[in-house]
């Protein structure tokens, strides 16, 4: 998985990740709860063409990922 640390933000998202060497990938997000401080793992609802996933990754564009929908991820401990 390709992983990138995200600059501090108001959503407390700390990392973004995408699969490598694939045609399509979900976008994975790691965050920290503002209430409990617990680590939270999310995955996009949409499976993106890799070019779109790479663009979201490069731009650290987690806002658009949230707009398209996210769910709790079973893929954890990647960052």
C-alpha positions as CSV (number, residue, x, y, z in Angstrom):
1,X,0.0,0.0,0.0
2,X,1.2,3.5,-0.8
3,X,0.9,5.7,2.3
4,X,1.2,9.4,2.9
5,X,1.0,11.4,6.1
6,X,-1.4,14.3,5.8
7,X,-0.9,17.8,7.2
8,X,-2.9,18.7,10.3
9,X,-6.6,19.4,9.5
10,X,-9.9,20.0,11.2
11,X,-11.1,16.4,10.5
12,X,-8.2,14.8,12.3
13,X,-7.3,12.7,9.3
14,X,-3.7,11.8,9.7
15,X,-2.9,9.4,6.8
16,X,-4.2,8.5,3.4
17,X,-3.4,5.2,1.5
18,X,-4.1,3.5,-1.8
19,X,-3.3,0.1,-3.3
20,X,-0.4,-0.1,-5.7
21,X,0.0,-2.0,-9.0
22,X,-3.8,-2.3,-9.5
23,X,-6.3,-0.9,-12.0
24,X,-8.8,0.2,-9.3
25,X,-8.3,1.1,-5.6
26,X,-10.4,2.1,-2.6
27,X,-8.9,5.1,-0.7
28,X,-8.0,4.4,2.9
29,X,-8.0,7.0,5.7
30,X,-6.6,6.9,9.2
31,X,-7.9,9.5,11.7
32,X,-8.0,10.3,15.4
33,X,-11.3,10.7,17.2
34,X,-11.8,14.3,18.5
35,X,-13.8,12.9,21.5
36,X,-11.9,9.8,22.7
37,X,-8.5,10.1,20.9
38,X,-9.0,6.6,19.5
39,X,-7.5,5.7,16.1
40,X,-10.2,5.4,13.4
41,X,-9.9,3.6,10.1
42,X,-12.0,4.5,7.1
43,X,-12.3,3.3,3.5
44,X,-14.0,5.0,0.6
45,X,-17.3,3.5,-0.5
46,X,-16.3,4.0,-4.1
47,X,-13.5,1.9,-5.8
48,X,-11.7,4.5,-7.9
49,X,-9.8,4.0,-11.2
50,X,-6.2,4.1,-10.1
51,X,-5.5,7.4,-11.9
52,X,-8.3,9.1,-9.9
53,X,-7.2,7.4,-6.6
54,X,-3.6,8.6,-7.3
55,X,-4.9,12.2,-7.9
56,X,-6.9,12.1,-4.6
57,X,-3.8,10.7,-2.8
58,X,-1.4,13.2,-4.3
59,X,-3.7,16.1,-3.4
60,X,-4.5,14.7,0.0
61,X,-8.1,15.3,-1.0
62,X,-9.9,13.4,1.8
63,X,-12.8,16.0,1.7
64,X,-14.0,14.7,-1.7
65,X,-13.6,11.1,-0.4
66,X,-15.9,11.9,2.5
67,X,-18.4,13.6,0.2
68,X,-18.6,10.4,-2.0
69,X,-19.0,8.3,1.2
70,X,-16.8,6.4,3.6
71,X,-17.3,3.5,5.9
72,X,-15.4,1.9,8.8
73,X,-12.6,-0.1,7.3
74,X,-11.6,-3.7,8.2
75,X,-8.2,-2.9,6.7
76,X,-6.3,-1.4,9.7
77,X,-2.7,-1.0,11.0
78,X,-1.3,0.1,7.6
79,X,0.1,3.4,8.9
